[in-house]
Amino acid sequence: MDRTFEIMQIIASVSIVSAEDICLEDTLASIGIDSLKKVELIVALEDMLDITFEDADLDPAKLTCAGDVVDLTQRYLPE
């Protein structure tokens, strides 16, 4: 499975938009992910992909759009 689509599905699971309708450029706020949902998203990504993010990488100012989440997550996935 394409990892980007898999990550987008996880993003969609905590948003108000389906994975097919989310673009990498969409802000998290525009798809219904507020600060509390962002925490839920991080936990879901860690659980479903068996990864652990470093706290330093979870700066909310750097995670503003779906593409930011995809880029960060892909850095933690094995090749």
Sequence and secondary structure as in RCSB ss.txt:
>XXXX:A:sequence
MDRTFEIMQIIASVSIVSAEDICLEDTLASIGIDSLKKVELIVALEDMLDITFEDADLDPAKLTCAGDVVDLTQR
YLPE
>XXXX:A:secstr
  HHHHHHHHHHHHSSS GGG  TT BTGGGT  HHHHHHHHHHHHHHHT    GGG  GGG  BHHHHHHHHHH
HS  
